[in-house]
Amino acid sequence: MAATPAQRVAVLSLHTSPLAQPGVGDGGGMNVYVRELTSSLARLGVDCTTYTRAWKTGLPDVVEIEPGHRLVHVRAGDVDLPKEKLVEVIPEFTDTVSHLLRTRTPADVIHANYWLSGMSGHLLKHDLNLPLVTTFHTLARVKTLHGDTESAEREKIESSIIGCSDAIFVSCEQERQQFRELYGTSPGTVEVITPGVERAYFSPGSRAGARSALGLGAHPVLLFVGRIQPLKGLDVAIETLAALPHEDALLLVVGGASGVDGNREYARIVALAERLGVANRVKFVEPQPHHLLSTYYRAADVVLVPSRSESFGLVALEASACGTPVVATAVGGLLSLIDDGVNGFLVPERDATLFARRVMQVLNDPHLANRLSAQAVARSRRYSWQQAAMRMRRVVAEFAARDLVSCN
């Protein structure tokens, strides 16, 4: 199916490569989003080039992800530059991408992911007179609202990007409503592009088989998947385990320390587990290749998503697609993924006692667990990367018929 009139998209993912393993460093749901949405767009006939900063030595200049979607490693700053220093290399990154867009791979649209890429996209829009689409994934004001304070510099930069974006992509209607409440009316459109799930990997399977593969027994298993950082709320998962009367319950934690506070948060979590007397029932697992996470989802009785904020919640969607009930904080995109008591449970506060109460309902009532599982699988079928790509293609095609947004 040919894409008209916009057929070439330059995707910016400056601070993390879509090929990097989620759960390592800054890799997470955004990596999956960029890789899957862009590849699905390529399958619709749109030529896509993703630009990311070279993050280690020896990387090839270009990686062909699949026909119509290539990834370019841009040399900008030291390979091991910490995330908080990346703003300093944005001009170098932008100059290289601008040169490539002028001389090798022209584009009709720029799609920037995260505020650092948005900064680069803002500069490229003015340099090349191209429409700018921005997906922030997280926003400073949203994080501050939930207790994760960001710098005034980031908030100022995000506001300038919003003022110049021709379209802003959000993951669900709840995120669009929150965006408007916190930022008002933007000069460009705010479009809902709902992420998907790859059912070839994430689908129901044998719990006994999954547990056998992971060396687990018949005891209750709780699962937390995500980077170890304050935002993701692993402390709530630890406290939930400690509050359960099931003294043989195990908590699997799949993911690694992330961000400037990652190692400190890991140490705090370990100390918390020891203080609560559950350290021997918390098993830390190194970040896994994305497609292998399905084995962990299938092995679990319950997946916990106790995030402070969540623009969408891919972990909750992937767990649901595998038929595992989710107990999550009632925030952000999780509100659109989970109907409380229907296909999982939403907890109105990050209260471990409330989390434990819901987990016990699932563990103690097999009929309820089966019903939640069936409804979770049914709900997950609403989400596909192909539909997301088709929606994006329609949005960017409209740019040819209207004037670009001018900076405020």
Order of alpha helices (4+ residues) and beta strands (2+ residues): beta-alpha-beta-beta-beta-alpha-beta-alpha-beta-alpha-alpha-beta-alpha-beta-alpha-beta-alpha-beta-alpha-beta-alpha-beta-alpha-beta-alpha-beta-alpha-alpha-alpha
